[in-house]
Amino acid sequence: MSQYRTFTAQDAVEYAKQFGGLDNPSSLVEAQEVGDGNLNLVFKIFDAEGVSRIIVKQALPYVRCVGESWPLTLDRARLEAQTLVEHYQHSPQHTVKIHHFDPELAVMVMEDLSSHKIWRGELISGAYYPQASRQLGEYLAHTLFHTSDFYLHPHAKKAQVAKYINPEMCEITEDLFFNDPYQIHERNNYPAELEADVAALRNDDRLKVAVASLKHRFFSQAEALLHGDIHSGSIFVADGSLKAIDAEFGYYGPIGFDIGTAIGNLLLNFCGLPGHLGIRDAAAAREQRLTDIQELWNTFAERFQALAREKTRDAALSAPGYASEFLKKVWTDAIGFCGTELIRRSVGLSHVADIDTIADEAMRHECLRHAITLGKALIVIADRIDSAEELVARVRQYS
C-alpha cells in the first residue's frame, strides 16, 4: 500500500476534520492516542472546549504488543470496517457507527463513545449495568441471524463468505485458542508456579481431541458473520446502552464462537472477582455474573428463534422446530469455545485485566488455576451441558 503512513496525532486531527461528518469540523483542535489494545492506534479527537467528538482508528502493519517482528495484514482494517457496517445495519443500537473508511491508509473514523465505559473495567470494579447482558444477547441474535443461511439467499450468503475471508486474523485465533496453550510455545505466558497445571493440559489426550474438534469447526463452519473477538473489552456500556467495537477478527464462522467468547469473558470475571472485591461483594458479583450468562443466552436464543419464525427465507430451514434444534448445536459449540477462551486467556499470549490486575500474587495464581480448571472441564463435558441453568450448576461445581 504505497500511500500508507503511520498517523501522528496531528494527522488524525486533520483526517477527522475532513471525514468526521461534523457540522463544525474547524472546532477540532487536538488528538490523544488512547489505544490500549494489541493491534491498532486509536485517537480521540477533541474540540476547543476539550470535548471528545470523534474517533480515528488506524491499523498498524504489525502486532502492536509484540512489534515489527510480528507483521500483520492491513486488510484487517477493511474487514473490521465492513463487519461493523454490516452489523450496524442489523443492530444499530448496539454497534458503533462507522462514518468513513480508507482502505489504503487502513483508517476508519467512527462515533465517539466517551459517554460510555469499557464493560471489562466496570465488571472488575463491581459496577452493574442491568441491561448489558440482555442487550449483548440482542446484538448477537440480530447480527448472527441476519448474516446466516436462515435469512440470506444462498447466492448472497456465498458472496458474503468470500467477501469476509480473513485468513491472517483467523490464523491468530487458530493459534492462540487451539494450538499454543496445549504445547510448549514461546508465545505462552503464565507464572512458573502454574507449570504443573499447564503441563496437564499438554498431556491430556481427551482434552486435546475435544480442542481439535472445536478447531475443525472454527475452520469449516461458515454459519454467520462473526464479530470474532466479542469480549468485555470490545464492548462499551452506559446506563441503558451497549455498543460493540473492534471487529478486526470478523469472518464467517460458527455462531457458537461469538456466544462462547462472550460467555467466557463473563466467566473470567467470575474467576477474578475474589481478587478485586471483599468476600461479600465478590460473592454477590459472582452470582450476578451467573445471572448475566443465563440472560445473555436466553435472550439470544429467544430472539434468534423469533427472527427465524418471522424471517427465515429458506423453505427447509423454516420447518417448525428446526431453529430450536439448530440452537442446541450452537449451545454445545458455545460451551466448548467458552472453555478455550478461559484457557487461552490464562495460559496464552493475551491475558485479561480481570485476573492480571489482581495485586495479591497468590490470589492471582489461584484465580488463574480456577480459570484453567473450569475451561478444561467445559471443553470436555460441553455435550453434557444442556442449558444455561446447567452451565451455572457446573460452574458452581468447579468453584
N, C-alpha and C positions, 0 to 999 in steps of 0.2 A: 504494500500500500504506500505508494510514493508520497502521498500528501500527509501521511500520518506524522504527528508530532505530539510529544507529551505536553499536556496543558500545564501552564502556570496558573496561579490564582487570577492574574490579570486576563489571561486568555479566557478563563471561564467567565469572568465578568462580561467581556466583550461578546462572547458567544451567547450568553443569556440575554443580553440586550437585543441581539439580532433575532433570536429564535424562542424567547421565553413567552411570547404572546401577551406581554403585559401592555396595558394602556399607556403607561408612562415608563418606558424602558430606560430613559435617561436617569431615572431615580436610582438605578442600580450602581453601587459605587465600590463594593469590595467583596472578596470571597474568602471563605475559610475552608481549608481542606479538612474534612471530618471522617474520612473513610477509615473504619476500624476493622474491615474485613480482610480477606486473604488475597483479593484479586484486583481491586479497582481503586481509582481516585474518585472521591466524592466531594464536591464543592457545594457549600451553602452560599447563596448569593444574597447579599444584604443591600437594603436601600439606605439612604442618607440618615434615616431615623434609627438605624440599627436593627430593622426588622428583616428576618429572612423571608425572601419572596419566592425563590425558585431553586431547584437543584440541578446541577450539571454533573453528570457521571461519565467517566471515561475509562474504558478497559485498557489495561497495560498489557504489553506483549510478553508477559511472564507472570508467574505466581508471585504476588507481592510479598507474601510472608516468607518466601524462600529466596527470591532474587532471580537474576537473569540466567542462572544455571538451570532453571525450570521454565523453558519457553512455553508460551500458551497462545492459541489462536485468538486473533482479534475478532474473528467472525462470531465469537460468543456474544459480542455486544449486539449484533444484528438479531441473533436468536433470542436474546433477552428482551430486546425491544419488541420484537414481533410476538413473543409469547405474552408479554404484558398487555400489548394492544389487543390480542385475541381474547385474553382473559377479561379485559376491561369490557369488551363487547357483551360478555355474558354475565359479568358480575361487577358492574361499575362501582357499586357502593363499597366493594371490598378489594379493589385493585387500584394501585397507584396509577395516575393518569400520565401518559407519555405525550408531551407536547411536540417533540421533534426528535429525529434521529438521523445521524450522518454515519453511514457505514464505513467511509474512508477514514474518518477521524476516530471511529469507534466511540462516538459521543452521543449521549442522549440528554435531553432536557425534560425534566419531569416536575410534577407538582410538589410543592414544599409541604412537608408533614410535620412542621415544627409544633403544631398543636397536639401532636400525638407523641407517644413514647414507645421505645422498643419494648416489646412484650417480655423478652427474657429478663431485662433488668427489673421490670415490675414484678415478675414472678419471684425473683430472688429476694426482693425487698419485702415480699408478703402483701403487696398491693393486689387488690382483687377487682377484676372487671367482669361483672356477672354475665355480660352478653358475649364475651370474646369466644368462648368455645363453640357456642351455637352459631355465631357469625362465621367462624372458620369452617364449620360443617356446611353452612350455606354456600360459602365461596367454593369449596371443593366440589360440592354437588353440582353447582351450575357450570363451573369450568370444565369438569371432567365429563359430565353428561353431554354437553353441547359440542364437545370435540370428539365424541365417540361414535361408534357404529350405530348406536341407538338413534342418534339424531342426524348424522351426516349421510348423504348419498354415498354409496361405495366409491364412486369415482372421485368425489370431493375428498373423502377420507384418505384415499391412497395418495392424492396430490398433497394433502396436508402432511402425511407421514414423510414424504420426500422433502418437502419444504423445511421440515424441522429436524432433519438428520443432524445430529450434534456429536460426532464421534470423539472429538478430543475431550470434551467435558464429560461425556459418558465414560470414557476410559478412566478419568479421575475417580468417578463414582465406583466403577467396577473394581478399581484397585483398593480404594480406601474402605469400601464397605465389605467386599467379598474376598479380597486376597490378603492384604497386608496384615491384618490382625491375627491371621491363622498361620503365619510363617514368620521366620526371623527376617526383619526388613529394616533398613536404615531409617525409613520414614516413621516407624512406630515410636511412640513417645509415652512412656509410663515410668513411675518410680521403680527403682530396683527392688523395693520391698514387695512389689506385686509380681515379681518374676515367676513365682510358682503358679499363681493364678493364670498368667498369660501362657505359660508353658502348657498348662492343662488344656487351653483352647487348641493349641497346636497339636496336641496328642489325642484329641477326642474325634475319632473317626466318624461316629454317628453325627456329631455336630457339623463336621466338615461336609458330609454328604448333604445335610439339610441346607447348608450355606450354598453348596454347589447348585442345588435345585433353585434356590432364590436367585442366584446369579443368572442361571439359564432363563428364568422368567424375565429378569431385567433385560437380558439380551433380546428376547424373542417376542414378547407380548406387547404389541403396539396398540394398546386399548384406547388411549386418550392422550391429549396434550398435557403433560405433567408440568407443574412448576419445577419439580426436580430437586428442590432443596428447601422445602417449606418447614423450616424450623422456627422457633420462637424469636430468633434474632433476625428473621426475614419478615417479621410481622410488626406493624405499628398499631398501637391501641390508644384510644381515648374513651371518655365516657360515651357509650352508645355507638362507638365506631371501631372498625378494624380494617386495616389495609395491608395487602400483601405486596412485597417489593422483591428485588433481587432474584430474577428468574433466569440467570445465565445458564443454568443446567436444564432448561426447558427442552423437552423432546417427547416423542410419542413412546409411551411405555406402559407398564402395568399400573392400573388405577390404585392398587393396594400400596404402591410405593409411596405416593404422596400421603395417603392416610397413615401408613406406618411411620413415616418420618415425623409427622405432626404428633402422633401419639408418643413416639419415642422421646421427643423433646419434653413433653409433659412429664414423662416418667423420669427423665434425667433430672428435672427439677425436683420431683418427688424424692429421688435418691439424695439430692444435695441439701434439701431443706434443713435437716438436723445440724448442718454445719453453719447455718446462717441465722437461725431463729432460736429462741428459747424453746424449752421442751414442749410447753403447752401450745405456743404459737406454731411451732413446726408440725405438731400432730394435727392441729386444725387445718393448716395449709395443705398438708398431705391428703387429708380427707377431701379437701376441695379439689385437688388435682385429680383424684379418682373420680369425683363427680364430673369434672371438666371432660375427662376422657369419655365417660358414658354419654354426656351431652353432645360432644363432638360427633361420635359415631352415630348415635341415634338420630341426630339432626341430619347428618349426611345421608343416612340410609332412607329416612322418611322422605326427604326432599328428592333424592335420586329416583325413588320409586314413583313419587307423584309426577315428576317430569316424564318418566318412562310411560306412565299411563296416558299422559296428555299429549306427548310429542314424539313418541317413537315412530319412525317412518318405515322401518323395515317390517315386512309382513310377518316373518318368522319371529323376530325379536319382540314383536308386540304381543305375542301369545301370553294370555293371563298366567301369571306366576313365574314367567321366565326371569324378569328383572330381579325378583326375590332370590331365585336360585343363583343368578349371576353374583349377587352381592354376598352370598355365602362364600364363594371363591375369593372375592375381593377381601373379605374379612380375614380369611385364613392367610392370604398373602400379606395383608397389613400386619398381622401379628408377627410373622416371620421377619419382615422388613424392619419392624419396630425393634426386634431383638438385635439385628445387625447395626442399627443406629446406636443403640445403647453400648454395644461393644466397641464400635469404631470410635466413638466419642470418648471412650475411656482408655483405649489402648493405642489408637492410631494417631495420625498427624494432627488432626484438628479437634481440640477439646472444647468444652463449653464452660462459660463462667459460672454456671450453676454449681459446678464442683471445683473448678480450678481456682476460684477466688476464696475458697474456704481457708481461713487463716491457720487453723489448727492442723498441723501436718497429719497427726494420727487420725483425726476425724476425716480429713480429705481422703486419706488412703482407704478408710473404711467405706466411705461413700462410693469410691471407685470400685471397690470389691463388690459392693451391693449392685452397682450398675452392671458389672460383668456377669455376676451370678444370675441376675434377673434376665439379662439379654440372652444368655446361653439357654436358660430354661424356656423362654418364649420361642426361640428358634426351634428347639427340639419338639416341643409339645403344641405347636401352633394349630395343628389339625384337631386337637382335643379341646380347644377353647372355642365354645360355640357362640358366645355373646359378649357384649361389653361387661355385663354383670359377672360373667365367668372370668373375664380377664381381671377385673378388680379383685375377685376372690384369689386368683393365682398370685397377683402382686402382693396381697397381704400374706399369702403363704410363704413367699420368699423374702419377706421383710422382717 
